[in-house]
Amino acid sequence: MISQRVKRISPSATLAISSKAKEMRRQGIDVIDFGVGEPDFDTPDHIKDGGIKAIEEGFTKYTPAAGIPELREAICRKLKVDNGLQYTPDQILVSVGAKHSLYNAVQTLCEDGDEVIIPAPYWVTYPEQVKLAGGVPVIVETDPEEGFRLDPDRLAKAVTPRTRLLILNSPQNPSGAVYPAEDLKAIAEIVVENGLYVLSDEVYEKLVYDGEKHTSIAALGEEIKRRTVVINGVSKTYAMTGWRIGYAAAEVEIIKAMAKLQEHLTGNPASIAQKAAVEALEGSQKPVAEMITQFAQRRDYMVERLSSLAGFVCPCPKGAFYAFPNISQWHGKTIQGRRIGDGTDLAAVILEEAHVAVVPGTGFGFPDCIRFSYATSMENIKEGLDRIERLLSGASW
Ligand SMILES: *Cc1c(COP(=O)(O)O)cnc(C)c1O
């Protein structure tokens, strides 16, 4: 009775781990969670106040499906100031989270049988959204030694006459890769030459460290801008994951088509959340800076501890809030009598024996790695890593 279309998609690997961890917690087990994909900070007060005010003023009805003009204007200002991108409000679509903007974009740009290039590791949702649109995900591996960034030569080789789209994500989840402008330039040339389109997922743009700078591929020239759908949102930057506000910026024709689709799917995103998002974009950015400082400290600590573990190779992530160590040296080793194959086995042992939840790389298309989120307190990070260290020190190596 279930359609083939829905049968074809896989459940979210990140959600699978968190439900297992929740089940253990219900049984009274104290689980440290490194599986989280959202900031542990509270939404800043002035943003909450924006939502409260909207409720009190009765701003609780349908809005234009593509978002209120005030928010679309605020997004235009943000894109201009932060990214050097010139858009008008009719080039902006506000959706129910960046995930929803991505979905609208893939549905709008992808024909049945079109190939969509996705660099691995990738965010778990991309291939599934492509499959839902009737497209064919074409996975192109990246090299950990090259900072998990897509090599333009490999990209060029993957392009066929059926290629339609490239999905780029920088800063990247799960690897923390941040693409410098030179890389993006080389990629943009291939995109333009072959008449492709780019979905540029920039939701982690503010979370960069070591003086790294985020560049939007759309900012590299008029031609590539016309071929790019910029995807962003307030979830990660402002600790607003539950408010569900994301957005897309692109050519008017593309945005109009995406908005038409959204009108029939969800209509407008929550009116209250839209008002809060205006506050987020236009209000004080100080809470963002404080959050970045804390993430940077946690990253340094976590990467140092992970690198000191036997059989862990942990490149230093430049952005987002994840470490993504390679654990392939554990292949064939035994921990507490259990033989380890890939990251899925090691993640299972770490959860069951050390009571620390981590996400195996399989769901991200990189089975030799494991994702550790540092979107949790320093105290939890210390305790979780202590537990893992104790577990691994008892292994036969
Ligand atoms: C969290 C995340 C999103 C989705 O964010 P929402 O705006 O909450 O839907 C999109 N892309 C990546 C890579 C993410 O990690």
PDBQT file of the ligand as one rigid body, heavy atoms in Angstrom, charges set to zero:
ROOT
HETATM    1  C1  LIG A 401      20.513  21.751   9.715  1.00  0.00    +0.000 C 
HETATM    2  C2  LIG A 401      20.782  21.750   8.252  1.00  0.00    +0.000 A 
HETATM    3  C3  LIG A 401      19.834  22.249   7.323  1.00  0.00    +0.000 A 
HETATM    4  C4  LIG A 401      18.391  22.538   7.654  1.00  0.00    +0.000 C 
HETATM    5  O1  LIG A 401      18.116  23.558   8.411  1.00  0.00    +0.000 OA
HETATM    6  P1  LIG A 401      16.608  23.991   8.691  1.00  0.00    +0.000 P 
HETATM    7  O2  LIG A 401      16.596  25.422   8.319  1.00  0.00    +0.000 OA
HETATM    8  O3  LIG A 401      16.418  23.779  10.153  1.00  0.00    +0.000 OA
HETATM    9  O4  LIG A 401      15.677  23.183   7.866  1.00  0.00    +0.000 OA
HETATM   10  C5  LIG A 401      20.188  22.335   5.988  1.00  0.00    +0.000 A 
HETATM   11  N1  LIG A 401      21.393  21.917   5.572  1.00  0.00    +0.000 NA
HETATM   12  C6  LIG A 401      22.295  21.405   6.414  1.00  0.00    +0.000 A 
HETATM   13  C7  LIG A 401      23.606  20.968   5.867  1.00  0.00    +0.000 C 
HETATM   14  C8  LIG A 401      22.025  21.281   7.781  1.00  0.00    +0.000 A 
HETATM   15  O5  LIG A 401      22.914  20.711   8.597  1.00  0.00    +0.000 OA
ENDROOT
TORSDOF 0
